[in-house]
Amino acid sequence: MTVTKKRIYTTETALLRDCLEWLGWHPALGYYWRNNQNTAFFDPRNDRWIKRRGIGYADGTPDIIGVAPSGLFIGIECKLPGKKQSDKQIDFETMVKRYNGIYAKIHSVDELKQLFRDIGALRNIKVILDIFKTMVPIDDSNLD
């Protein structure tokens, strides 16, 4: 029996990198990319880096944005345990869910894997319900 040690992340950058790597190995899950909102440039006169906000970006967008093969929008926010979303991130999450997209806050690659297992299970449940709806009226309004 092999015992796998769960990786403990010390930076969100490392978590984000591992999540993007895992997604890259699973292209059947859709297309995903790093949503980097800030740019930086070096100011030699003041000998420092200056962060500059990208043009055209929405506040609160998740770290990873993707599109599932079905066309479903998926937003993934990578957070270290104990770290909270900003108010703008919570607002963006609410908007995504209102429009039937998927938004998840994850703390590990294992949670990312579980997210996609859940998405697959949800898709299968909806397919089964659609079949049953043709036979018997079903109220599935509480599934979403």
PERAZI-V240757 format. One record per pair of residues at least 12 apart in sequence whose C-alpha atoms are under 7 Angstrom apart, sorted by the first residue. I is the first residue (numbers start at 1). J is the second residue. Records with the same first field share a line. If there is no record, write none. Layout:
I->J ; J
This chain:
9->80
12->78 ; 79 ; 80
15->78 ; 108
16->78
18->109
19->109
29->68 ; 69
30->66 ; 67 ; 68 ; 69
31->66 ; 67 ; 68
32->64 ; 65 ; 66 ; 67
33->64 ; 65 ; 66
34->63 ; 64 ; 65
35->62 ; 63 ; 64 ; 65
37->53 ; 54 ; 57
38->51 ; 52 ; 53 ; 54
39->51 ; 52 ; 53 ; 54
40->52
59->88
60->88 ; 89 ; 92
61->89 ; 92
62->75 ; 76 ; 77
63->76 ; 77 ; 78
64->76 ; 77
72->101
73->101 ; 102
74->101 ; 102 ; 103
75->102 ; 103 ; 104
76->103 ; 104 ; 105
77->104 ; 105 ; 106
78->105 ; 106 ; 107
79->105 ; 106 ; 107
80->107
81->107
